[in-house]
Amino acid sequence: MTAGRPAPQHDDPVPAAPLAAWAAERGLVDAGTELAVTQLSGGSSNLTYRVTGGGRDWVLRRPPVHGALPTAHDMGREYRMQDALAGSGVPVARMVALCDEPQVIGASFYLMERLDGVFHMDAAAVARLGAGTAREAGLNLARTLAALHRVDPVEAGLGGMVRPEPYMRRQLRRWQGQWDRSGVDEVPSVDGLLKQLAENVPDAGRIGVVHGDYNFGNVMYRADAPGEVRAVLDWELSTVGEPLADLGQLLAYWGPAGRLLNAHRGGHLPDANPALPSAEQLVEAYRETGGAPVHDLAYYERFAVVKLAVICAGALARASGREPERITRTVGLIRDLAAIAEG
C-alpha cells in the first residue's frame, strides 16, 4: 500500500477483511484467515476491540472515530511505551504489531495480546470485594505505580522521549492548547487555573516514565487473585517526565474529583468499600516501595484535576451529536472540576 494514499472511509471502525489481509501480509495469520472483530469498550478514549480467528486472540486499539484532538491519540506512543516496559517488572500486555498506515482500516492502530483478568471499575464491583482483597487491590495500585517510576527511561530504550524543556512546562502548554482547541468557552476559570499552575511550577525532580491517566479503571487485576495487578492498560497519555504527576492523578481520582466523575456511574469507588486504603495510605505504600521522592503533592493533584476538566472538554468536542442536554451536563462537570481545583 502507498503511504501517501488517502485513508478509505469505512462504515465499520475496524473492517475485518482489510485487517486480516494486513495481518496475513506480516505473517501474523495465514492467508485467507477470517477475523472477527468485537468492540470491547468505547467512548471518550481510544477505542478497544477484541480480534479473534486463525487461533489468534488479540486486542486492537485505535483512535476515536470523530473529532480526535491533535496529539491526544498516538497509537505509536502507546505501543512503544508498553513494548519498552516488557520485562521491566511493570505488568503490561505483550505487544503484537503496530500499524501506522491509516489506509488499512481508516486509522492507525496496534494489536496486543488479550489478557484474562478483572477490572474494579465501578462501585458495585468494588463493594463486592472482601476486606483483605480490597485493601491489597488499593495498595498494589500504589505499589505498581512505584514500580513504574523506578524504571530508568533511558535504560528501557525510551531515551528518545526525554526532552530538554521541563516536563510541567511542556504539559501546561499542551493542556492549554487542548483546552483552546476544545472550543469550550463557558468556563473561563480553567484558563485562570492553567495560568496559576504555569506561574507556580515546582522545582523538577528526577525524570521517569509517566502513565498520564493512572487510576483503578486503567488497571487489570488477576481473575484468580483480584488483589494482584495483572496489567496496566490505556497508555495514550504516557510520556517521560515527572513521576509525581501520576501520583497526583491517582489522588485526584481518589478524592473529590473522582467522586464527582463517578457520581453518574454508580458512586465513588473509595466510598464503596471501607477497606480500601485512604489517600494517605496510598502515598505511604508508594513511598515504601521505592517510588519517586514525594514533594508538592497538592500542586500535582491540582494539575490533575484541571487536566480532567480539559479531557472532559475534549470528549465534548469529539461527540458526534451535540445535544443541548449533553453540552449542559458536560459544561457543568467542567465547571465543578474547576471549582475543586480552585480549592
DRENDO-1510 file (C-alpha; in Angstrom, 1 decimal, always signed):
<recs>
REC; n; res; u; v; w
REC; 1; MET; +0.0; +0.0; +0.0 .
REC; 2; THR; +1.2; +3.5; -0.8 .
REC; 3; ALA; +1.8; +5.6; +2.4 .
REC; 4; GLY; +0.5; +8.8; +0.8 .
REC; 5; ARG; -2.8; +7.4; -0.3 .
REC; 6; PRO; -5.8; +8.9; +1.5 .
REC; 7; ALA; -7.4; +6.7; +4.1 .
REC; 8; PRO; -10.6; +4.9; +3.0 .
REC; 9; GLN; -13.9; +5.7; +4.5 .
REC; 10; HIS; -15.2; +2.6; +6.3 .
REC; 11; ASP; -18.7; +2.4; +7.9 .
REC; 12; ASP; -17.1; -0.1; +10.4 .
REC; 13; PRO; -14.4; +1.5; +12.6 .
REC; 14; VAL; -12.4; -1.8; +12.2 .
REC; 15; PRO; -13.3; -3.6; +8.9 .
REC; 16; ALA; -12.2; -7.2; +9.4 .
REC; 17; ALA; -11.2; -8.0; +5.8 .
REC; 18; PRO; -8.6; -5.3; +5.4 .
REC; 19; LEU; -7.3; -6.1; +8.9 .
REC; 20; ALA; -7.0; -9.8; +8.0 .
REC; 21; ALA; -5.2; -9.0; +4.8 .
REC; 22; TRP; -2.7; -6.7; +6.6 .
REC; 23; ALA; -2.1; -9.3; +9.3 .
REC; 24; ALA; -1.5; -12.0; +6.7 .
REC; 25; GLU; +1.0; -9.8; +4.8 .
REC; 26; ARG; +3.0; -9.6; +8.0 .
REC; 27; GLY; +2.8; -13.3; +8.8 .
REC; 28; LEU; +0.6; -12.8; +11.9 .
REC; 29; VAL; -2.1; -15.1; +10.4 .
REC; 30; ASP; -2.3; -17.5; +7.4 .
REC; 31; ALA; -3.5; -16.1; +4.1 .
REC; 32; GLY; -7.3; -16.4; +3.8 .
REC; 33; THR; -7.8; -16.3; +7.6 .
REC; 34; GLU; -11.1; -14.7; +8.5 .
REC; 35; LEU; -11.0; -12.4; +11.6 .
REC; 36; ALA; -13.9; -11.5; +13.8 .
REC; 37; VAL; -13.9; -8.0; +15.4 .
REC; 38; THR; -16.0; -7.2; +18.5 .
REC; 39; GLN; -15.9; -3.8; +20.3 .
REC; 40; LEU; -15.0; -4.1; +24.0 .
REC; 41; SER; -15.2; -0.5; +25.0 .
REC; 42; GLY; -15.5; +2.9; +23.6 .
REC; 43; GLY; -16.5; +6.5; +24.5 .
REC; 44; SER; -14.2; +9.4; +25.0 .
REC; 45; SER; -10.9; +7.5; +24.9 .
REC; 46; ASN; -9.3; +5.3; +22.3 .
REC; 47; LEU; -11.5; +2.5; +21.0 .
REC; 48; THR; -10.8; -1.1; +22.0 .
REC; 49; TYR; -11.7; -4.2; +20.2 .
REC; 50; ARG; -11.3; -8.0; +20.5 .
REC; 51; VAL; -9.9; -9.7; +17.4 .
REC; 52; THR; -10.2; -13.5; +17.0 .
REC; 53; GLY; -9.6; -16.0; +14.3 .
REC; 54; GLY; -6.9; -18.3; +13.0 .
REC; 55; GLY; -6.1; -19.3; +16.5 .
REC; 56; ARG; -5.4; -15.7; +17.5 .
REC; 57; ASP; -6.9; -13.7; +20.3 .
REC; 58; TRP; -5.9; -10.1; +20.3 .
REC; 59; VAL; -6.9; -6.7; +21.4 .
REC; 60; LEU; -6.9; -3.8; +18.9 .
REC; 61; ARG; -6.6; -0.2; +19.9 .
REC; 62; ARG; -7.5; +2.7; +17.5 .
REC; 63; PRO; -8.3; +6.4; +17.9 .
REC; 64; PRO; -11.8; +7.8; +18.3 .
REC; 65; VAL; -13.8; +7.9; +15.0 .
REC; 66; HIS; -14.9; +11.5; +15.4 .
REC; 67; GLY; -13.1; +14.7; +16.4 .
REC; 68; ALA; -9.8; +13.5; +17.9 .
REC; 69; LEU; -7.8; +16.4; +19.2 .
REC; 70; PRO; -4.2; +16.7; +17.9 .
REC; 71; THR; -1.5; +14.6; +19.7 .
REC; 72; ALA; -4.1; +13.1; +22.0 .
REC; 73; HIS; -4.4; +9.6; +20.4 .
REC; 74; ASP; -0.9; +8.5; +19.4 .
REC; 75; MET; -1.0; +4.7; +18.7 .
REC; 76; GLY; +2.7; +4.5; +18.2 .
REC; 77; ARG; +3.3; +6.1; +21.6 .
REC; 78; GLU; +1.0; +3.5; +23.4 .
REC; 79; TYR; +2.7; +0.6; +21.6 .
REC; 80; ARG; +6.3; +1.7; +22.1 .
REC; 81; MET; +5.8; +2.5; +25.7 .
REC; 82; GLN; +4.3; -0.9; +26.6 .
REC; 83; ASP; +6.9; -2.7; +24.4 .
REC; 84; ALA; +9.7; -0.9; +26.2 .
REC; 85; LEU; +8.3; -1.9; +29.6 .
REC; 86; ALA; +8.1; -5.6; +28.8 .
REC; 87; GLY; +10.4; -7.4; +31.3 .
REC; 88; SER; +10.8; -4.3; +33.5 .
REC; 89; GLY; +8.7; -5.6; +36.4 .
REC; 90; VAL; +5.8; -3.4; +35.4 .
REC; 91; PRO; +2.9; -5.6; +34.3 .
REC; 92; VAL; +1.9; -4.9; +30.7 .
REC; 93; ALA; +0.3; -6.8; +27.9 .
REC; 94; ARG; +2.6; -8.3; +25.2 .
REC; 95; MET; +2.6; -6.1; +22.0 .
REC; 96; VAL; +1.9; -7.9; +18.7 .
REC; 97; ALA; +2.2; -5.3; +15.9 .
REC; 98; LEU; +1.8; -1.6; +15.2 .
REC; 99; CYS; +0.2; -0.2; +12.0 .
REC; 100; ASP; +0.8; +3.5; +11.3 .
REC; 101; GLU; -0.7; +3.2; +7.8 .
REC; 102; PRO; -4.2; +4.7; +8.2 .
REC; 103; GLN; -5.3; +3.4; +4.8 .
REC; 104; VAL; -5.6; -0.2; +6.2 .
REC; 105; ILE; -8.7; +0.4; +8.4 .
REC; 106; GLY; -9.0; +4.2; +8.3 .
REC; 107; ALA; -6.8; +5.0; +11.2 .
REC; 108; SER; -3.5; +3.9; +12.8 .
REC; 109; PHE; -3.9; +1.0; +15.3 .
REC; 110; TYR; -1.9; -1.6; +17.2 .
REC; 111; LEU; -2.5; -5.2; +18.3 .
REC; 112; MET; -1.6; -6.7; +21.7 .
REC; 113; GLU; -2.3; -10.0; +23.4 .
REC; 114; ARG; -5.6; -10.3; +25.2 .
REC; 115; LEU; -5.2; -11.0; +28.9 .
REC; 116; ASP; -7.7; -12.6; +31.2 .
REC; 117; GLY; -8.4; -10.6; +34.3 .
REC; 118; VAL; -10.9; -8.4; +36.1 .
REC; 119; PHE; -11.4; -4.7; +36.5 .
REC; 120; HIS; -12.5; -2.8; +39.6 .
REC; 121; MET; -14.2; -0.1; +37.5 .
REC; 122; ASP; -17.5; +0.6; +39.3 .
REC; 123; ALA; -18.7; +0.9; +42.9 .
REC; 124; ALA; -20.7; -2.3; +42.7 .
REC; 125; ALA; -17.7; -4.3; +41.8 .
REC; 126; VAL; -15.5; -2.7; +44.5 .
REC; 127; ALA; -18.2; -3.2; +47.1 .
REC; 128; ARG; -18.2; -6.9; +46.4 .
REC; 129; LEU; -14.5; -7.3; +47.2 .
REC; 130; GLY; -13.6; -8.8; +50.6 .
REC; 131; ALA; -11.9; -6.5; +53.0 .
REC; 132; GLY; -8.5; -8.1; +52.6 .
REC; 133; THR; -8.8; -8.1; +48.8 .
REC; 134; ALA; -10.0; -4.5; +48.7 .
REC; 135; ARG; -7.1; -3.3; +50.8 .
REC; 136; GLU; -4.5; -5.2; +48.7 .
REC; 137; ALA; -6.0; -4.1; +45.5 .
REC; 138; GLY; -5.6; -0.4; +46.6 .
REC; 139; LEU; -2.2; -0.8; +48.0 .
REC; 140; ASN; -1.0; -2.8; +44.9 .
REC; 141; LEU; -2.3; +0.0; +42.8 .
REC; 142; ALA; +0.2; +2.3; +44.5 .
REC; 143; ARG; +3.0; -0.2; +44.6 .
REC; 144; THR; +2.6; -0.9; +40.8 .
REC; 145; LEU; +2.9; +2.9; +40.2 .
REC; 146; ALA; +6.1; +2.9; +42.3 .
REC; 147; ALA; +7.4; +0.1; +40.2 .
REC; 148; LEU; +6.7; +2.1; +37.0 .
REC; 149; HIS; +8.5; +5.1; +38.5 .
REC; 150; ARG; +11.6; +3.0; +39.3 .
REC; 151; VAL; +12.1; +2.3; +35.6 .
REC; 152; ASP; +15.0; +4.3; +34.1 .
REC; 153; PRO; +13.5; +5.5; +30.8 .
REC; 154; VAL; +16.9; +5.7; +29.1 .
REC; 155; GLU; +17.8; +2.1; +30.1 .
REC; 156; ALA; +14.4; +1.0; +28.9 .
REC; 157; GLY; +15.0; +2.4; +25.5 .
REC; 158; LEU; +12.8; +5.5; +25.9 .
REC; 159; GLY; +15.6; +8.0; +25.8 .
REC; 160; GLY; +14.2; +9.5; +22.6 .
REC; 161; MET; +11.2; +10.7; +24.7 .
REC; 162; VAL; +13.4; +12.7; +27.0 .
REC; 163; ARG; +13.0; +16.4; +26.3 .
REC; 164; PRO; +15.2; +19.4; +27.4 .
REC; 165; GLU; +12.2; +21.5; +28.3 .
REC; 166; PRO; +10.9; +20.8; +31.8 .
REC; 167; TYR; +8.0; +18.3; +31.9 .
REC; 168; MET; +5.5; +20.5; +33.6 .
REC; 169; ARG; +6.2; +23.4; +31.2 .
REC; 170; ARG; +5.5; +21.1; +28.3 .
REC; 171; GLN; +2.4; +19.7; +29.9 .
REC; 172; LEU; +0.9; +23.0; +30.8 .
REC; 173; ARG; +1.4; +24.3; +27.2 .
REC; 174; ARG; -0.1; +21.1; +25.8 .
REC; 175; TRP; -3.2; +21.2; +28.0 .
REC; 176; GLN; -3.7; +24.9; +27.4 .
REC; 177; GLY; -3.6; +24.0; +23.7 .
REC; 178; GLN; -6.1; +21.1; +24.1 .
REC; 179; TRP; -8.4; +23.4; +26.1 .
REC; 180; ASP; -8.2; +26.1; +23.5 .
REC; 181; ARG; -9.0; +23.6; +20.7 .
REC; 182; SER; -11.9; +22.1; +22.5 .
REC; 183; GLY; -13.9; +25.2; +21.9 .
REC; 184; VAL; -15.5; +25.2; +25.4 .
REC; 185; ASP; -15.5; +28.8; +26.4 .
REC; 186; GLU; -18.2; +28.7; +29.1 .
REC; 187; VAL; -15.7; +28.1; +32.0 .
REC; 188; PRO; -13.1; +30.9; +31.8 .
REC; 189; SER; -11.8; +29.8; +35.2 .
REC; 190; VAL; -9.9; +26.9; +33.5 .
REC; 191; ASP; -7.7; +29.5; +31.8 .
REC; 192; GLY; -7.0; +31.2; +35.1 .
REC; 193; LEU; -6.1; +27.8; +36.7 .
REC; 194; LEU; -3.7; +26.9; +33.9 .
REC; 195; LYS; -2.1; +30.3; +34.2 .
REC; 196; GLN; -1.7; +29.9; +38.0 .
REC; 197; LEU; -0.2; +26.5; +37.6 .
REC; 198; ALA; +2.3; +27.8; +35.0 .
REC; 199; GLU; +3.3; +30.6; +37.4 .
REC; 200; ASN; +4.0; +28.2; +40.3 .
REC; 201; VAL; +5.7; +25.2; +38.8 .
REC; 202; PRO; +7.7; +23.2; +41.5 .
REC; 203; ASP; +11.4; +22.5; +41.0 .
REC; 204; ALA; +11.7; +19.5; +38.7 .
REC; 205; GLY; +12.6; +16.2; +40.3 .
REC; 206; ARG; +14.1; +13.2; +38.6 .
REC; 207; ILE; +12.5; +12.1; +35.3 .
REC; 208; GLY; +10.7; +8.8; +34.9 .
REC; 209; VAL; +8.0; +7.0; +32.9 .
REC; 210; VAL; +4.7; +8.8; +33.4 .
REC; 211; HIS; +1.5; +6.8; +32.6 .
REC; 212; GLY; -0.6; +10.0; +32.3 .
REC; 213; ASP; -4.0; +8.6; +33.5 .
REC; 214; TYR; -3.2; +6.2; +36.3 .
REC; 215; ASN; -6.3; +5.0; +38.2 .
REC; 216; PHE; -8.3; +1.9; +39.2 .
REC; 217; GLY; -10.2; +1.8; +35.8 .
REC; 218; ASN; -6.9; +1.5; +33.8 .
REC; 219; VAL; -5.5; -1.4; +35.8 .
REC; 220; MET; -6.5; -5.1; +35.3 .
REC; 221; TYR; -6.3; -7.4; +38.2 .
REC; 222; ARG; -5.8; -11.2; +38.2 .
REC; 223; ALA; -9.1; -13.1; +38.0 .
REC; 224; ASP; -7.9; -15.7; +40.5 .
REC; 225; ALA; -6.4; -13.2; +42.8 .
REC; 226; PRO; -8.3; -9.9; +42.4 .
REC; 227; GLY; -6.0; -8.0; +44.8 .
REC; 228; GLU; -3.0; -8.5; +42.5 .
REC; 229; VAL; -2.3; -6.4; +39.4 .
REC; 230; ARG; -2.3; -8.3; +36.1 .
REC; 231; ALA; -1.6; -5.4; +33.7 .
REC; 232; VAL; -1.6; -1.6; +33.4 .
REC; 233; LEU; -3.5; -0.5; +30.3 .
REC; 234; ASP; -4.5; +2.7; +28.4 .
REC; 235; TRP; -1.1; +4.3; +27.8 .
REC; 236; GLU; -2.4; +7.0; +25.4 .
REC; 237; LEU; -1.1; +9.9; +27.6 .
REC; 238; SER; +2.2; +8.3; +28.6 .
REC; 239; THR; +5.5; +10.1; +28.3 .
REC; 240; VAL; +8.8; +10.6; +30.1 .
REC; 241; GLY; +8.7; +13.3; +32.7 .
REC; 242; GLU; +7.9; +14.0; +36.4 .
REC; 243; PRO; +6.5; +10.8; +38.0 .
REC; 244; LEU; +4.7; +12.8; +40.7 .
REC; 245; ALA; +2.2; +13.8; +38.0 .
REC; 246; ASP; +0.9; +10.2; +38.1 .
REC; 247; LEU; +0.7; +10.1; +41.9 .
REC; 248; GLY; -1.2; +13.4; +41.8 .
REC; 249; GLN; -3.6; +11.9; +39.2 .
REC; 250; LEU; -4.2; +8.9; +41.4 .
REC; 251; LEU; -5.0; +11.1; +44.4 .
REC; 252; ALA; -7.3; +13.3; +42.2 .
REC; 253; TYR; -9.3; +10.2; +41.3 .
REC; 254; TRP; -9.3; +9.1; +45.0 .
REC; 255; GLY; -10.7; +12.5; +46.1 .
REC; 256; PRO; -13.5; +14.9; +45.3 .
REC; 257; ALA; -12.7; +15.0; +41.6 .
REC; 258; GLY; -13.2; +11.2; +41.4 .
REC; 259; ARG; -16.3; +11.4; +43.5 .
REC; 260; LEU; -17.7; +14.0; +41.0 .
REC; 261; LEU; -16.7; +12.0; +37.9 .
REC; 262; ASN; -18.2; +8.8; +39.3 .
REC; 263; ALA; -21.5; +10.3; +40.6 .
REC; 264; HIS; -23.4; +9.1; +37.5 .
REC; 265; ARG; -21.6; +5.8; +37.3 .
REC; 266; GLY; -22.9; +4.2; +40.5 .
REC; 267; GLY; -20.8; +6.0; +43.0 .
REC; 268; HIS; -17.2; +6.8; +44.1 .
REC; 269; LEU; -15.0; +3.8; +44.3 .
REC; 270; PRO; -13.2; +4.6; +47.6 .
REC; 271; ASP; -16.6; +5.3; +49.2 .
REC; 272; ALA; -17.9; +1.9; +48.1 .
REC; 273; ASN; -15.7; -0.2; +50.3 .
REC; 274; PRO; -14.3; +1.0; +53.7 .
REC; 275; ALA; -11.4; -1.5; +53.4 .
REC; 276; LEU; -9.8; +0.4; +50.6 .
REC; 277; PRO; -6.7; +2.4; +51.6 .
REC; 278; SER; -7.0; +6.1; +52.3 .
REC; 279; ALA; -5.2; +8.6; +50.1 .
REC; 280; GLU; -2.5; +8.9; +52.8 .
REC; 281; GLN; -2.1; +5.1; +52.9 .
REC; 282; LEU; -1.7; +5.1; +49.1 .
REC; 283; VAL; +1.1; +7.6; +49.3 .
REC; 284; GLU; +2.8; +5.7; +52.1 .
REC; 285; ALA; +2.7; +2.4; +50.1 .
REC; 286; TYR; +4.1; +4.3; +47.1 .
REC; 287; ARG; +7.0; +5.7; +49.3 .
REC; 288; GLU; +7.7; +2.3; +50.9 .
REC; 289; THR; +8.1; +0.5; +47.6 .
REC; 290; GLY; +10.6; +3.0; +46.1 .
REC; 291; GLY; +8.5; +5.5; +44.2 .
REC; 292; ALA; +9.9; +8.9; +43.3 .
REC; 293; PRO; +10.7; +11.3; +46.1 .
REC; 294; VAL; +7.4; +12.9; +47.2 .
REC; 295; HIS; +7.0; +16.7; +47.3 .
REC; 296; ASP; +4.5; +19.3; +46.3 .
REC; 297; LEU; +1.7; +16.7; +46.0 .
REC; 298; ALA; -1.0; +19.4; +46.3 .
REC; 299; TYR; +0.3; +21.1; +43.2 .
REC; 300; TYR; +0.3; +17.8; +41.2 .
REC; 301; GLU; -3.1; +16.8; +42.4 .
REC; 302; ARG; -4.5; +20.3; +41.4 .
REC; 303; PHE; -2.9; +19.9; +38.0 .
REC; 304; ALA; -4.5; +16.5; +37.6 .
REC; 305; VAL; -8.0; +17.9; +38.3 .
REC; 306; VAL; -7.5; +20.7; +35.8 .
REC; 307; LYS; -6.4; +18.1; +33.2 .
REC; 308; LEU; -9.5; +16.1; +33.9 .
REC; 309; ALA; -11.6; +19.2; +33.1 .
REC; 310; VAL; -9.7; +19.6; +29.8 .
REC; 311; ILE; -10.2; +15.9; +29.0 .
REC; 312; CYS; -14.0; +16.3; +29.6 .
REC; 313; ALA; -13.9; +19.3; +27.2 .
REC; 314; GLY; -12.1; +17.2; +24.6 .
REC; 315; ALA; -14.7; +14.4; +24.9 .
REC; 316; LEU; -17.4; +17.0; +24.3 .
REC; 317; ALA; -15.6; +18.3; +21.2 .
REC; 318; ARG; -15.3; +14.8; +19.8 .
REC; 319; ALA; -19.0; +14.0; +20.4 .
REC; 320; SER; -20.8; +13.2; +17.1 .
REC; 321; GLY; -24.0; +14.6; +18.4 .
REC; 322; ARG; -24.0; +18.0; +20.2 .
REC; 323; GLU; -27.3; +17.6; +22.1 .
REC; 324; PRO; -28.1; +20.6; +24.3 .
REC; 325; GLU; -28.5; +18.3; +27.3 .
REC; 326; ARG; -25.1; +16.7; +26.9 .
REC; 327; ILE; -23.5; +20.1; +26.4 .
REC; 328; THR; -25.1; +21.4; +29.6 .
REC; 329; ARG; -24.1; +18.4; +31.6 .
REC; 330; THR; -20.5; +18.3; +30.4 .
REC; 331; VAL; -20.0; +22.1; +30.9 .
REC; 332; GLY; -21.4; +21.7; +34.4 .
REC; 333; LEU; -18.9; +18.9; +35.1 .
REC; 334; ILE; -16.0; +21.0; +33.8 .
REC; 335; ARG; -17.2; +24.0; +35.9 .
REC; 336; ASP; -17.4; +21.7; +39.0 .
REC; 337; LEU; -13.9; +20.3; +38.4 .
REC; 338; ALA; -12.5; +23.8; +38.1 .
REC; 339; ALA; -14.1; +24.7; +41.4 .
REC; 340; ILE; -12.4; +21.7; +43.0 .
REC; 341; ALA; -9.0; +22.8; +41.6 .
REC; 342; GLU; -9.6; +26.3; +42.9 .
REC; 343; GLY; -10.0; +24.8; +46.4 .
</recs>
